[in-house]
Amino acid sequence: MERAPAQEPSERALDSASRRPENGMTHRGRMTMGEKPAAVARVEAAAIDKGLKISVVETSSSARSAEEAAQAVGASVGQIVKSLVFRGRDTGKAYLLLVSGANRVDETLAVQTIGEALERPDADFVRSATGFAIGGVSPLGATAELSVYMDEDLFQHATVWAAAGTHKHVFEVVPLQLRSATGAVICRIA
């Protein structure tokens, strides 16, 4: 499977992703959070641990779907990272697929890439594998070790938005930095 090499993010993208609010507001006017849920604090701690600078934003509405998240942050649907958990049919192992919000997982491609038949788990499995509820699964801060695979289409964007532990919390990040922090395998899965 051929894919174009990932490009280094531009200085502008790195600068944009690293800007931090000084006055409680983000650079696009969304409110930053007051008191943090434990899941959000875990995501922030994991980011710090990986040397990743993020600013978690609490949206005023739900961001459970890619469309809702895109609307909440003023981004395109393709800039939203869907964090989807699958279970290996034979091993029971949890796999985290980071997929562009504009795409649907092609399970045949995912199986070929991962090397194991996959099934969609129930909410209890997702929570036990990640520590997050469905709708808030973050690429960072899982409570267990996960094998992570990242949709190559996410690299078409200077920055992307991912869940930060709840259905109302998100963070913006440069795709290459997210890949580095998660150890994700870049692949075509959609």
DRENVOZA-235962 format. One record per atom (N, C-alpha, C): residue in three letters; x, y, z negated. Coordinates in steps of 0.2 Angstrom, whole numbers, plus 5000, padded with zeros to 4 digits. Example, Ala and Ser with C-alpha at 12.3 -4.5 7.8 and 13.67 -1.06 7.14 Angstrom:
DRENVOZA-235962
ALA506649724961
ALA506249784961
ALA506649844961
SER506449894965
SER506849954964
SER506450004961
***
This chain:
DRENVOZA-235962
MET500449945000
MET500050005000
MET500450065000
GLU500450105005
GLU500850165006
GLU500450225003
ARG500850265000
ARG500550334997
ARG501050384998
ALA500850444999
ALA501250504999
ALA501550514992
PRO502250524992
PRO502550544985
PRO502250604982
ALA502150594975
ALA501850644971
ALA502350714972
GLN502050764973
GLN502350824974
GLN502450864967
GLU503050894966
GLU503150934960
GLU502650984959
PRO502350994953
PRO501851054953
PRO502251124954
SER501851164957
SER502151234958
SER502251264951
GLU502651324951
GLU502851354945
GLU502151394943
ARG501751414948
ARG501051444946
ARG500651394942
ALA500651334944
ALA500251284941
ALA500451264934
LEU501151264934
LEU501451244927
LEU501251304922
ASP501351364925
ASP501251424921
ASP500451424919
SER500051414923
SER499351414922
SER499151364917
ALA499351304917
ALA499251254913
ALA499551264906
SER500051304905
SER500351314899
SER500151374895
ARG499751414898
ARG499451474895
ARG499051454889
ARG499151494884
ARG498751474878
ARG498351544876
PRO497751534873
PRO497351594871
PRO497651624865
GLU497651694865
GLU497951724859
GLU497351744855
ASN496751754858
ASN496251784854
ASN495651744853
GLY495751674853
GLY495151634853
GLY494751624859
MET494951654864
MET494651644871
MET495151614876
THR494951574880
THR495351544885
THR495451594891
HIS495851584896
HIS495951634901
HIS495351634906
ARG494851594905
ARG494251594909
ARG493651614905
GLY493751634899
GLY493251664895
GLY492851604891
ARG493051544891
ARG492651494887
ARG492951494880
MET492551484875
MET492751484868
MET493151424867
THR493651434863
THR494051384860
THR493651364854
MET493851304851
MET493451274846
MET493651304839
GLY493151294834
GLY493251314827
GLY493551254824
GLU493051224820
GLU493351154816
GLU493351104821
LYS493851064821
LYS493951004826
LYS493650944824
PRO493350904828
PRO493150834826
PRO493850794826
ALA493850744822
ALA494450694821
ALA494750674828
ALA494250654833
ALA494450624839
ALA494850684843
VAL494650744843
VAL495050804846
VAL495650814843
ALA495750814836
ALA496350814833
ALA496850764835
ARG496550704836
ARG497050644838
ARG497250654845
VAL496850684849
VAL497050694856
VAL497650754856
GLU497550804852
GLU498050854852
GLU498650834849
ALA498650784844
ALA499250764841
ALA499650714846
ALA499250674850
ALA499550634855
ALA499950674860
ALA499650734862
ALA499950774867
ALA500550804864
ILE500550824858
ILE501150854855
ILE501750804854
ASP501550744853
ASP501950684852
ASP502250664859
LYS501950684864
LYS502150664871
LYS502550734874
GLY502550784870
GLY502850844873
GLY502450884878
LEU501750874877
LEU501350904882
LEU500950964879
LYS500951024882
LYS500651074879
LYS499951084882
ILE499451074878
ILE498751074880
ILE498351124876
SER497851154878
SER497351194874
SER496651164875
VAL496351134870
VAL495751104870
VAL495151154870
VAL494751144875
VAL494151194875
VAL493551154873
GLU493051184869
GLU492451164868
GLU491951194873
THR491651154877
THR491151174881
THR490451194878
SER490051234881
SER489451254878
SER488851204879
SER489051164884
SER488551104886
SER488951044887
SER488550984887
SER488850924888
SER489350914894
ALA489850884894
ALA490250864899
ALA490350794900
ARG489850754899
ARG489850684900
ARG489950654907
SER489650694912
SER489750674919
SER490250724922
ALA490550704928
ALA491050744931
ALA490750804933
GLU490150804936
GLU489750864938
GLU489650914932
GLU489450884926
GLU489350934920
GLU489950964918
ALA490550924918
ALA491150944916
ALA491451004921
ALA491350994927
ALA491551034933
ALA491151104932
GLN490551104931
GLN490151164930
GLN490351194923
ALA490451164918
ALA490651194912
ALA491351224912
VAL491751204916
VAL492451234916
VAL492551274922
GLY492151274927
GLY492251314933
GLY492751284938
ALA492751214938
ALA493151184942
ALA492851144948
SER493151114952
SER492851074957
SER492751004954
VAL492250964956
VAL492150894954
VAL492850854955
GLY493150864960
GLY493850824961
GLY494350844956
GLN494250894952
GLN494750914947
GLN494650884940
ILE494050844940
ILE493850814934
ILE494150744933
VAL494450734928
VAL494750664927
VAL494250624923
LYS493950574927
LYS493550524923
LYS493950464920
SER493950464914
SER494350404910
SER493850344909
LEU493950294914
LEU493550234914
LEU493850174911
VAL493550144906
VAL493850084903
VAL493550024907
PHE494049974909
PHE493849914911
PHE494149854907
ARG493849804907
ARG494049744903
ARG494349684908
GLY494849664907
GLY495149604911
GLY494649544909
ARG494449514915
ARG493949454914
ARG494249394911
ASP494949384912
ASP495249324909
ASP495649344903
THR495949404902
THR496349414896
THR495949454891
GLY495449484893
GLY495049534888
GLY495449594887
LYS495949604891
LYS496349664890
LYS496049734892
ALA496149784889
ALA495849854891
ALA496249884896
TYR495949914901
TYR496349954906
TYR495950014906
LEU496350074907
LEU496150144907
LEU496250164914
LEU495750184918
LEU495850204925
LEU495650284925
LEU496150324927
LEU496050394927
LEU495850414934
VAL495250424936
VAL494950434942
VAL494650504944
SER494850534950
SER494550594952
SER493750594951
GLY493450644948
GLY492750654948
GLY492450644954
ALA492750664960
ALA492450654966
ALA492450584969
ASN492750534966
ASN492750464968
ASN492450414964
ARG492250364967
ARG492050304963
ARG492550254963
VAL492650214958
VAL493150164958
VAL492950104963
ASP493450084967
ASP493350034972
ASP493649974968
GLU493149934965
GLU493349874961
GLU493849824964
THR493749814971
THR494249774975
THR494949794975
LEU494949864976
LEU495649894976
LEU495949894969
ALA495549904964
ALA495749904957
ALA496049834955
VAL495649784957
VAL495849714955
VAL496549704958
GLN496549724965
GLN497249704968
GLN497749744965
THR497649804963
THR498249844959
THR498349814953
ILE497849794949
ILE497949774942
ILE498149704942
GLY497949664946
GLY498149594947
GLY497649544942
GLU497049574940
GLU496649534936
GLU495949554938
ALA495449504938
ALA494749524939
ALA494549564933
LEU494149614935
LEU493849664930
LEU493149664929
GLU492949684923
GLU492249694921
GLU492149754917
ARG491549784918
ARG491349844914
ARG491149824907
PRO491549854902
PRO491349834895
PRO490749874892
ASP490549844886
ASP490049884883
ASP490349944879
ALA489949984876
ALA490150044872
ALA490550024866
ASP490449964863
ASP490749944857
ASP491549924859
PHE491649894865
PHE492249874867
PHE492649944869
VAL492349984872
VAL492650054874
VAL492950084867
ARG492450094862
ARG492650124856
ARG493250084853
SER493150014852
SER493749984849
SER494349984853
ALA494349994859
ALA494949994863
ALA495250064863
THR494850114863
THR495150184863
THR495050224857
GLY494550214853
GLY494450254847
GLY493950314849
PHE493750314856
PHE493250364858
PHE492650334860
ALA492050374860
ALA491450354863
ALA491450364870
ILE491050324874
ILE490950334881
ILE490750414882
GLY491050444887
GLY490850514888
GLY491350564885
GLY491750534881
GLY492350574878
GLY492950544878
VAL493050484882
VAL493650444882
VAL494250494885
SER494750504881
SER495350544883
SER495850504886
PRO496250524891
PRO496850494893
PRO497450494887
LEU497350534882
LEU497850534877
LEU497450524870
GLY497850484866
GLY497650474859
GLY497250414858
ALA497250364862
ALA496950304861
ALA497250274855
THR496750234851
THR496950204845
THR497350134846
ALA497350114853
ALA497650044854
ALA498050064861
GLU498550014862
GLU498950024868
GLU498550004874
LEU498550044879
LEU498150034885
LEU498650034891
SER498449994896
SER498850004903
SER498450054907
VAL498750104909
VAL498450164912
VAL498550164920
TYR498050174924
TYR498150184931
TYR497850244933
MET498150284938
MET497950354939
MET497850364947
ASP497250384948
ASP496950394955
ASP497450444959
GLU497750424964
GLU498150464968
GLU497850534970
ASP497250534971
ASP496850594973
ASP496850654968
LEU497050634962
LEU497050684957
LEU497650734958
PHE498150704962
PHE498750744964
PHE498650794969
GLN498050804972
GLN497850854977
GLN497750924974
HIS497650924967
HIS497550984963
HIS498151004959
ALA498151074959
ALA498751104954
ALA498551084947
THR497951084945
THR497751064938
THR497151024938
VAL497050984933
VAL496450944932
VAL496250954925
TRP495550934924
TRP495250934917
TRP495050864915
ALA495250844909
ALA495150784906
ALA494750794899
ALA494450734897
ALA494050734891
ALA494550734885
ALA494350774880
ALA494850774874
ALA494550744868
GLY494150694869
GLY493950654863
GLY493250654861
THR492850704864
THR492150704863
THR491850724870
HIS491150724871
HIS490850744877
HIS490850814878
LYS491050854873
LYS491050924874
LYS491750964874
HIS492250924873
HIS492950944873
HIS493350924879
VAL493750974882
VAL494150954888
VAL494750994887
PHE495250974891
PHE495851014892
PHE496151004899
GLU496451064901
GLU496751074908
GLU497451044908
VAL497651014913
VAL498350984913
VAL498550984920
VAL499250984922
VAL499550974928
VAL499550894929
PRO499250864935
PRO499250794935
PRO499950764934
LEU500450784936
LEU501150754935
LEU501250754928
GLN501150804924
GLN501250804917
GLN500750754914
LEU500150744916
LEU499750694913
LEU499950624915
ARG500250614921
ARG500450544922
ARG501050534918
SER501550574917
SER502150574913
SER501950554906
ALA501450594903
ALA501250584896
ALA500850514895
THR500550484900
THR500150424899
THR500550364901
GLY501050374905
GLY501450314908
GLY501050284914
ALA500550324917
ALA500050294921
ALA500450274928
VAL500150214931
VAL500350194937
VAL499950234942
ILE500250264947
ILE499950304952
ILE499750254958
CYS499050254959
CYS498850204964
CYS498150234968
ARG498050194973
ARG497350204976
ARG496850164973
ILE496350184970
ILE495850144966
ILE495150164968
ALA495150214973
ALA494450234975
ALA494450234983
***
